């Protein structure tokens, strides 16, 4: 096995709002090295770094909008989000929970700060990741996975901390999420001085986002909070060491190696499929969801 070296360390870009409830830094797609094709199967990564929202009786968020052709994965680090969609999926995710929505053939959905949390306000911290679907699965039935933190698979690293697996596998242990292609998604929750070793195929798009703390990668590269590490598509193994108590989101996925044709809320394989998606949406074929 050989070392998976760092291709780049990306600082967070200036934040922008999605709706009025998500203040995010966009990492994917954001130019050279981090475009959709390079990060296949990961289409988008928005990171809501720690941000304080004041209390309100009108929950902030994003109103009804459509998606087709991929999955949205929302990871809650602080705060609460309430989700509902036109396929009947939905619920509330709290700190440590994950919602995994498969838009597939098409859904309408909305996301808002949970009503009671919104009244009090507080620190909000989330990740939303878009995962592409293989062409053969883009028009399958939508589904929704509500993954509670208590359902996550934890791999104990002793004094180093632990690995919390959302999807894929670590040291032979598997996470609870079901996926359409090979996707590994996990939080390394490391104590100061704690180390964790990772190994993914050389061809997999692999990155790590420092949610809390500071880390050193492969014993050399120092990475501060809120920065993204992109690894080269070469070599298999890398090591993360926490220089203070840290949480690191690690992702690695097998590229689909299929055409990617994105347009707004839809990601398909051809222009014709995008035109069909807009036609279906405009003609009410995504169902109904009250705004």
URNORCOR-V95646 format. One record per residue. N is the residue number from 1. RES is the residue in one small letter. PHI is phi in radians with two decimals (* if undefined). OMEGA is omega in whole degrees, 0 to 359 (none if undefined). Layout:
# URNORCOR-V95646
N	RES	PHI	OMEGA
N	RES	PHI	OMEGA
This chain:
# URNORCOR-V95646
1	x	*	181
2	x	-2.19	184
3	x	-1.31	173
4	x	-1.55	185
5	x	-1.47	179
6	x	-1.39	174
7	x	-1.54	176
8	x	-2.84	171
9	x	-2.06	185
10	x	-1.78	173
11	x	-1.35	178
12	x	-1.14	175
13	x	-1.28	177
14	x	-0.92	185
15	x	-1.29	172
16	x	-2.42	182
17	x	-1.64	167
18	x	-1.83	193
19	x	1.08	175
20	x	-2.06	184
21	x	-2.07	184
22	x	-2.30	180
23	x	-1.74	194
24	x	-2.11	167
25	x	-1.82	180
26	x	-1.59	176
27	x	-1.81	179
28	x	-2.23	350
29	x	-1.51	183
30	x	-2.52	173
31	x	1.64	185
32	x	-0.91	181
33	x	1.45	185
34	x	-2.05	177
35	x	-1.34	185
36	x	-1.01	183
37	x	-1.08	180
38	x	-1.16	186
39	x	-1.67	177
40	x	-0.71	18
41	x	-1.70	182
42	x	-1.54	186
43	x	-1.64	184
44	x	-2.65	172
45	x	-2.39	173
46	x	-1.91	182
47	x	-2.12	173
48	x	-1.52	177
49	x	-1.14	185
50	x	-0.91	181
51	x	-2.59	181
52	x	-1.59	173
53	x	-1.79	176
54	x	-1.30	180
55	x	-1.17	180
56	x	-2.74	175
57	x	-1.51	180
58	x	-2.09	186
59	x	-0.91	178
60	x	-1.42	178
61	x	2.89	182
62	x	-2.25	180
63	x	-1.27	187
64	x	-1.04	178
65	x	-2.67	185
66	x	-1.69	169
67	x	-2.55	172
68	x	-2.66	167
69	x	1.71	183
70	x	-2.74	179
71	x	-2.15	172
72	x	-1.92	180
73	x	-2.12	180
74	x	-1.95	182
75	x	-1.96	182
76	x	-1.67	175
77	x	-1.75	172
78	x	-2.57	182
79	x	1.70	181
80	x	-2.37	180
81	x	-2.21	176
82	x	-1.94	185
83	x	-2.19	168
84	x	-2.61	181
85	x	-2.47	187
86	x	-1.30	177
87	x	-1.63	180
88	x	1.73	179
89	x	-1.37	175
90	x	2.69	181
91	x	2.67	181
92	x	-2.00	173
93	x	-1.91	181
94	x	-1.97	181
95	x	-0.90	179
96	x	1.62	181
97	x	-1.55	179
98	x	-2.39	169
99	x	-1.99	185
100	x	-2.12	183
101	x	-1.77	176
102	x	-1.66	180
103	x	-1.21	176
104	x	0.84	186
105	x	-1.19	174
106	x	2.38	174
107	x	-2.44	163
108	x	-1.77	175
109	x	-2.62	179
110	x	-2.53	181
111	x	-2.40	179
112	x	-2.43	169
113	x	-1.01	180
114	x	-1.04	192
115	x	-0.94	183
116	x	-1.21	177
117	x	-1.10	182
118	x	-1.06	181
119	x	-1.10	180
120	x	-1.48	186
121	x	1.29	180
122	x	2.55	180
123	x	-1.34	181
124	x	-2.10	182
125	x	-2.62	185
126	x	-2.53	168
127	x	-2.19	166
128	x	-2.11	182
129	x	-2.10	173
130	x	-1.78	180
131	x	-2.00	182
132	x	-1.21	175
133	x	-1.84	174
134	x	-1.02	182
135	x	-0.91	183
136	x	-1.21	184
137	x	-1.94	186
138	x	-1.10	182
139	x	-1.90	175
140	x	-1.34	182
141	x	-1.19	176
142	x	-1.07	175
143	x	-2.63	185
144	x	-2.46	176
145	x	-2.00	175
146	x	-1.71	186
147	x	-1.87	178
148	x	-1.29	180
149	x	-1.03	180
150	x	-1.17	180
151	x	-1.60	181
152	x	-1.16	176
153	x	-1.53	180
154	x	-1.84	176
155	x	-1.84	185
156	x	-1.27	177
157	x	-1.89	180
158	x	1.16	182
159	x	-1.18	181
160	x	-1.35	185
161	x	2.17	178
162	x	-2.75	176
163	x	-1.88	180
164	x	-1.80	186
165	x	-1.60	175
166	x	-1.62	180
167	x	-2.51	181
168	x	1.40	188
169	x	-2.52	173
170	x	-2.49	181
171	x	0.86	176
172	x	1.48	179
173	x	-1.68	185
174	x	-1.91	177
175	x	-1.47	187
176	x	-1.40	184
177	x	-1.27	173
178	x	-1.67	184
179	x	-2.31	182
180	x	-1.61	176
181	x	-2.50	183
182	x	-1.34	180
183	x	-2.22	174
184	x	-1.94	180
185	x	-2.48	186
186	x	-2.74	174
187	x	-1.82	171
188	x	-1.58	181
189	x	-1.85	191
190	x	-1.91	174
191	x	-1.40	178
192	x	-0.95	183
193	x	1.53	181
194	x	-1.31	180
195	x	-2.15	173
196	x	-2.48	178
197	x	-1.79	180
198	x	-2.25	177
199	x	-2.55	177
200	x	-2.34	179
201	x	-0.96	183
202	x	-1.01	185
203	x	-1.36	183
204	x	-1.26	171
205	x	-1.24	188
206	x	-2.31	180
207	x	-2.61	178
208	x	-2.49	179
209	x	-1.96	181
210	x	-1.45	182
211	x	-1.42	179
212	x	-2.42	171
213	x	1.40	180
214	x	-2.46	183
215	x	-2.34	169
216	x	-2.11	182
217	x	-1.84	179
218	x	0.96	175
219	x	1.29	188
220	x	-2.26	189
221	x	-1.45	179
222	x	-1.61	184
223	x	-2.26	182
224	x	-1.48	178
225	x	-0.95	174
226	x	1.21	177
227	x	-1.83	181
228	x	-1.90	175
229	x	-1.78	173
230	x	-1.84	180
231	x	-1.69	177
232	x	-1.17	173
233	x	-1.48	181
234	x	-2.81	184
235	x	1.43	186
236	x	-2.11	193
237	x	-1.86	171
238	x	-2.63	182
239	x	-2.20	174
240	x	-2.02	175
241	x	-2.13	179
242	x	-1.48	176
243	x	-1.56	167
244	x	-2.68	180
245	x	-0.87	190
246	x	-2.45	168
247	x	-2.19	182
248	x	-2.24	175
249	x	-1.48	181
250	x	-1.91	179
251	x	-2.31	178
252	x	-2.72	184
253	x	-2.46	177
254	x	-1.30	179
255	x	-1.14	178
256	x	-1.39	179
257	x	0.95	177
258	x	-2.17	178
259	x	-1.02	178
260	x	-2.02	179
261	x	-2.18	181
262	x	-1.63	170
263	x	-2.68	180
264	x	1.00	185
265	x	-1.52	182
266	x	-2.08	174
267	x	-2.33	181
268	x	-2.16	183
269	x	-1.79	182
270	x	-2.44	177
271	x	-1.10	181
272	x	-1.07	179
273	x	-1.19	176
274	x	-1.18	178
275	x	-1.03	178
276	x	-1.12	179
277	x	-1.07	178
278	x	-1.13	179
279	x	-1.10	179
280	x	-1.11	179
281	x	-1.12	183
282	x	-1.16	180
283	x	-1.77	171
284	x	1.34	184
285	x	-1.45	176
286	x	-1.63	182
287	x	1.56	183
288	x	-2.31	175
289	x	-2.54	181
290	x	-1.23	181
291	x	-1.39	none
